[in-house]
């Protein structure tokens, strides 16, 4: 019995340590999502100041992507514990299923990290372009219009240069009409729209 007590204490300490790590992941996930969501809400309140719109959008998206990465890390940690430590002494057949699920989550995590890195880099470059005045001006045909709706004030304009993101409409925009767009090339965020002719 004296031999089992130290082992039991050691197991309890390990379990407490694992729970602390799990709580850190959950707290980090919740914090990042809350910060990201808050900045995206702030973004909707600062129109038409594009500097803050772009800045808050960048911070908000970084928060959401980091939240997604922490969530993936949380599941990877759980799978790691189950597969390699197996404190609950789960049967080997079930452990193999958890290992397979862990591999799927790992591949998804690698994709999320790569995708979020590209998106954050692109948005950062667009914000830098805005600060430096590196804008593109073109006359484009608006082929279709999506939004705004109850959930978002953002309008997507389908043009020959791809989809343009318009955070607010200075006037009513119609399909099959040509407009002069001032926009950021990296993100296709529209800074200004002008009517061309009548």
C-alpha positions as CSV (number, residue, x, y, z in Angstrom):
1,X,0.0,0.0,0.0
2,X,2.9,2.3,0.7
3,X,4.2,1.7,-2.8
4,X,0.8,2.6,-4.4
5,X,0.4,5.8,-2.5
6,X,3.4,7.6,-4.1
7,X,2.3,6.3,-7.5
8,X,-1.3,7.6,-6.9
9,X,0.1,11.0,-5.8
10,X,2.2,11.1,-8.9
11,X,-0.8,10.3,-11.1
12,X,-2.9,13.0,-9.4
13,X,-0.1,15.6,-9.9
14,X,0.1,14.6,-13.6
15,X,-3.7,14.8,-14.0
16,X,-3.7,18.3,-12.4
17,X,-0.9,19.4,-14.7
18,X,-2.8,18.1,-17.8
19,X,-6.0,19.9,-16.6
20,X,-4.0,23.2,-16.3
21,X,-2.7,22.8,-19.8
22,X,-6.2,22.2,-21.1
23,X,-7.5,25.2,-19.3
24,X,-4.7,27.4,-20.8
25,X,-5.7,26.2,-24.3
26,X,-9.4,26.9,-23.6
27,X,-8.7,30.3,-22.1
28,X,-6.4,31.3,-25.0
29,X,-9.0,30.2,-27.5
30,X,-11.9,32.1,-25.8
31,X,-9.7,35.2,-25.4
32,X,-8.6,35.3,-29.0
33,X,-12.1,34.8,-30.3
34,X,-13.5,37.5,-28.0
35,X,-10.8,40.0,-29.0
36,X,-11.2,39.1,-32.7
37,X,-15.0,39.5,-32.6
38,X,-14.8,42.7,-30.6
39,X,-12.5,44.3,-33.1
40,X,-14.7,43.2,-36.0
41,X,-17.6,44.9,-34.2
42,X,-15.5,48.0,-33.7
43,X,-14.7,47.9,-37.4
44,X,-18.4,48.3,-38.2
45,X,-18.6,51.4,-36.0
46,X,-15.8,53.4,-37.5
47,X,-17.0,53.8,-41.1
48,X,-16.0,55.7,-43.2
49,X,-12.5,56.1,-41.6
50,X,-10.7,53.5,-43.8
51,X,-7.5,53.6,-41.7
52,X,-9.3,52.2,-38.6
53,X,-11.6,50.0,-40.7
54,X,-8.5,48.2,-42.2
55,X,-6.6,48.2,-38.8
56,X,-9.5,46.8,-36.8
57,X,-10.2,44.2,-39.6
58,X,-6.6,43.1,-39.5
59,X,-6.6,42.8,-35.7
60,X,-10.0,41.1,-35.7
61,X,-8.9,38.5,-38.3
62,X,-5.6,37.8,-36.4
63,X,-7.7,37.1,-33.3
64,X,-10.0,34.7,-35.0
65,X,-7.2,32.8,-36.8
66,X,-5.3,32.6,-33.5
67,X,-8.4,31.3,-31.8
68,X,-8.8,28.6,-34.5
69,X,-5.1,27.6,-34.1
70,X,-5.5,27.3,-30.3
71,X,-8.6,25.2,-30.7
72,X,-6.7,22.8,-33.0
73,X,-3.8,22.7,-30.5
74,X,-6.3,21.9,-27.8
75,X,-7.6,18.8,-29.7
76,X,-4.0,17.8,-30.7
77,X,-3.0,17.9,-27.0
78,X,-6.0,15.7,-26.1
79,X,-5.2,13.2,-28.8
80,X,-1.5,13.2,-27.8
81,X,-2.4,12.4,-24.2
82,X,-4.8,9.6,-25.2
83,X,-2.5,8.0,-27.7
84,X,0.9,8.3,-26.1
85,X,0.2,8.5,-22.4
86,X,-3.2,6.8,-22.2
87,X,-3.9,7.6,-18.5
88,X,-7.4,6.0,-18.7
89,X,-5.9,2.7,-20.0
90,X,-8.2,2.7,-23.1
91,X,-8.1,-0.4,-25.3
92,X,-5.5,-0.5,-28.1
93,X,-8.2,-0.6,-30.9
94,X,-9.8,2.6,-29.6
95,X,-6.3,4.3,-29.2
96,X,-5.7,3.6,-32.9
97,X,-8.9,5.3,-33.8
98,X,-7.9,8.3,-31.7
99,X,-4.5,8.2,-33.4
100,X,-6.2,8.3,-36.8
101,X,-8.4,11.2,-35.7
102,X,-5.3,13.0,-34.4
103,X,-3.6,12.7,-37.8
104,X,-6.7,14.3,-39.5
105,X,-6.7,17.1,-36.9
106,X,-2.9,17.6,-37.4
107,X,-3.2,17.9,-41.2
108,X,-6.1,20.3,-40.7
109,X,-4.0,22.3,-38.2
110,X,-1.1,22.6,-40.7
111,X,-3.6,23.8,-43.3
112,X,-5.1,26.4,-40.9
113,X,-1.6,27.7,-40.0
114,X,-0.6,28.0,-43.7
115,X,-3.9,29.6,-44.7
116,X,-4.1,32.1,-41.8
117,X,-0.4,33.1,-42.4
118,X,-1.2,33.9,-46.0
119,X,-4.3,35.8,-45.1
120,X,-2.7,37.8,-42.3
121,X,0.3,38.6,-44.6
122,X,-2.0,39.7,-47.4
123,X,-4.1,41.9,-45.0
124,X,-1.0,43.4,-43.5
125,X,0.4,44.3,-46.9
126,X,-3.0,45.8,-47.9
127,X,-2.9,48.0,-44.7
128,X,0.7,49.1,-45.5
129,X,-0.4,49.9,-49.1
130,X,-3.2,52.0,-47.8
131,X,-0.8,54.0,-45.5
132,X,1.6,54.5,-48.3
133,X,-1.1,55.5,-50.8
134,X,-0.5,52.5,-53.1
135,X,-4.0,52.4,-54.6
136,X,-5.3,51.1,-57.9
137,X,-7.8,53.2,-59.9
138,X,-9.8,51.5,-62.7
139,X,-13.1,51.8,-64.5
140,X,-14.9,48.4,-64.1
141,X,-18.2,46.9,-65.0
142,X,-20.3,45.8,-62.1
143,X,-21.8,42.4,-63.0
144,X,-23.5,41.5,-59.8
145,X,-24.1,42.8,-56.3
146,X,-24.3,40.8,-53.0
147,X,-25.4,42.4,-49.7
148,X,-25.6,44.2,-47.5
149,X,-27.9,42.2,-45.3
150,X,-29.1,42.0,-41.6
151,X,-25.8,40.5,-40.4
152,X,-23.3,42.7,-42.3
153,X,-23.1,46.1,-43.9
154,X,-20.5,44.8,-46.4
155,X,-21.3,44.7,-50.1
156,X,-19.6,42.4,-52.5
157,X,-19.4,43.7,-56.1
158,X,-18.6,41.2,-58.9
159,X,-16.4,42.8,-61.5
160,X,-14.0,41.9,-64.3
161,X,-11.1,42.2,-61.7
162,X,-12.8,39.8,-59.3
163,X,-15.0,40.4,-56.3
164,X,-14.6,43.9,-54.7
165,X,-15.3,44.5,-51.0
166,X,-17.3,47.6,-50.3
167,X,-17.8,48.5,-46.7
168,X,-20.5,51.1,-47.3
169,X,-22.3,52.4,-50.3
170,X,-21.9,56.1,-51.0
171,X,-24.8,55.9,-53.4
172,X,-27.0,53.2,-55.1
173,X,-25.0,51.0,-57.4
174,X,-26.6,49.1,-60.2
175,X,-25.7,45.9,-62.1
176,X,-24.3,46.2,-65.7
177,X,-23.1,49.8,-65.0
178,X,-19.5,51.0,-65.2
179,X,-17.9,52.8,-62.1
180,X,-14.5,54.1,-61.3
181,X,-13.0,52.2,-58.4
182,X,-10.2,53.2,-56.1
183,X,-9.2,50.0,-54.4
184,X,-6.4,48.1,-52.7
185,X,-5.0,45.5,-55.1
186,X,-4.1,42.9,-52.4
187,X,-7.5,42.6,-50.8
188,X,-9.8,44.2,-53.4
189,X,-11.1,46.5,-50.7
190,X,-12.8,49.6,-52.3
191,X,-11.7,52.9,-51.0
192,X,-13.9,55.0,-53.3
193,X,-16.5,54.5,-56.0
194,X,-17.4,57.2,-58.6
195,X,-20.1,57.2,-61.2
196,X,-18.8,57.3,-64.8
197,X,-21.2,59.3,-67.0
198,X,-24.9,58.9,-66.5
